[in-house]
Amino acid sequence: MQEQFQTLSKIISGRRTIKPAQMNGATIENSTIEKLIALADWAPTHGRTEPWRFYIWGGEKVAVFCKDHADMKRAANTELTEEAYNNLVHMGDKSSHVLIAVIRRGDLPKIPAFEETAATAAAIQNLLLGAESLGIAAYWGTGGSVLQPEMKSYLKLREEDHVIGALYLGYSDEPVKEGMRKTPLAEKMIWM
């Protein structure tokens, strides 16, 4: 059991955000993406609402999504610079897949919205840890129009549903940076 804890601890503490520009363009098999989402599906969920949904673009469709995203942002922000627009257009150039993670509100009104958000964030963390265990680089971002009404419209979401982030997945040859935390662990524990 100690060995399993050590393996899990290494995966959790070794996970790092790798920006899409640091990815190398190598392709992840769609079946691997499906396995990562299967891990996400085991997140805790109050009332078994399972609110997470993942919209997936892979291969050539990554460029289609990125162009659509840039056009969305430009339409919503007439002062968007050409550089910012081009950054969005090319954000996924080295990514294998882009996933938009969505909170789909369940049908149990007694469950608060924040619990659905927490469950979806836990699903994303499961996915990110699975990616780490397979040597897959991952970036969870909320920039551009990701959290804006135009993205909800693009995905044809219901009013009560929400986007929680964009996940860019790929491989990277960049060395992994050492992890750090700003606040000492002892300050985060309040023993009663």
N, C-alpha and C positions, 0 to 999 in steps of 0.2 A: 504494500500500500504506500509506503514511503517513496518508492520508486515512481509510482504514478503521480504522487504529489509533486515530486521534483520535476517530472516531465511537464506537467501542467504549469507549474510555477515558472519554468523556463520559457514556455510559450507566452504566458501572460506578461511577464516582465520583459520579454524580448520584443514584443510587438511595437512597431514604430509606424508613424505616418510617413509614407513615401509619396511625394507629390508626383502628379502625372508626368511632369517634364523629366523626372528622374527615372521613368520607366524606359524599357529598351525596345518596345514594339513586339516582343515575342507573344505568341498566341496561347491563351489558356483554352483548353478544350471545354466545350459547352457542358459536357458531362461533369467536369470539375466544378463549374459554376453551379450546376444542379446539386452537387454534393454539399457545397457551401451553404446553399439555401436550405438544404435538408437539415444542416446543423442549426441554422437560424430558427428553423421551425420548432426547435426544442426549447425556446425561451420560455420563462415563466409567464403565465397569462391568467389573470383573474377572471373567473367565470368561463374559462376556455374560449374567450372571444378571438384569440389568435389574430390580432389586428394588423400584423405586418403583411405588406404586399411589396413585391419587387418588380419593377418594370425594367426590362433588360435589353440593352443594345450590345451586340457583339460584331466583330469583324468590320466590314465596310459600313455597317449601320451606326457605328460609333461616330463617324464623321458626319452622318446625317443628323444625329441627335445634337452634336456640338454646333452645327450650323443653325439648326432650328433654335437651340438655346440662345445663341448669339443674336439671332433675328428677334426673338422674344424680348431680350433685354433692350435691344435697339428700339423696338416699337414702344416699349414702356418708358424709355429714358432717351429723349431726343438729344440730350447733352452727352451721351456716351461717346467717348473718344474713339477714334479709329483703332488706336492701340488696344484699348480695352475690348473692343469688338473682336479684333483679330485674336486676342488672347483666349476668348471664349471659343471662337471658331476652331482654334488649334489645341485646345486644352486636352483633348483625348487622342492626339496624334500618335502617342507612344503607348496608349492604353489598349488592352485587349478587349475589355468590356466596361460599360458604364451601366450602373444600376441606380434607379431612383427608388429610394425607400419611402414607403407611404404608410401612414397610419389610417387604417380603414376602421372607422368606429363600428363597434359591435352593436347588437340589437338589445343589449341589456342596459337600460338607462340608469340603473343603480350604480354602474361602474363609472367612476369619474374619468374624465378625459385624460387627466394626467397619468392614470394607471395604464391607459392604452399607449400613451407616449413612452412611458417607462418600459412597457413590454416590447415595443418596437425597437427602442434603443438597445434592450437586452438581446433581441434577435440580431441586430446589427453587430453587436459585440461578439456574439457567437460566430457570425460569419467572418468577422475580422480575425478572430483567434484561429479559426479553421484555415483561413488564408495564410496566416503566419506559420502555422504548422506545415504548410505545403510550400513555403518559400515564395508565396505570392505577395507582391507589393500592393498596398491598399491606401487609398486616400478617401476620407469622408469629408465632404465639403458642403457648404451651404451658400456659396457665393452666386453672383449673377442673379438669375431669376429663379433659382432653385426653390426658395421659400415664398415666392410671390404668387399672386392670383393667376398670372398668366401661365405658370407651370401647372397649376391645378386645372386650368382650362385645357391646356395641351394634353394632359393625361385623362381628361374627361372624368375628373373626380367629383364625388358628391360634395355638397356644401360642408357636411360634417367631417369629411376626410381631410388629411393634411400631409404634405410632403415633409419629411424629416431630414432628408439629405440626399446628396449624390455620392455614389461610391464608384471610384475609378479603380479598376483592378488590372494588374499586369505583372510583369516581371521586371526586376531591376538588377543592374550590375554594380550599383553604387554601394560602398561600404555602409553598414548600418551604424548609425550614431549611438553613442552610449546614452542610456536613459537617465533622466534626472527628475527629481521632484523638488519643488520650492519649499514646501512646508514639511517639517519633520513629522514622521509617522506618529510619534508620541503626542503631538498636538492634535491629531485627528481622532484620538481615542479618548473617550470620556468614560472611565470605569465608574460604575455606580455601586 
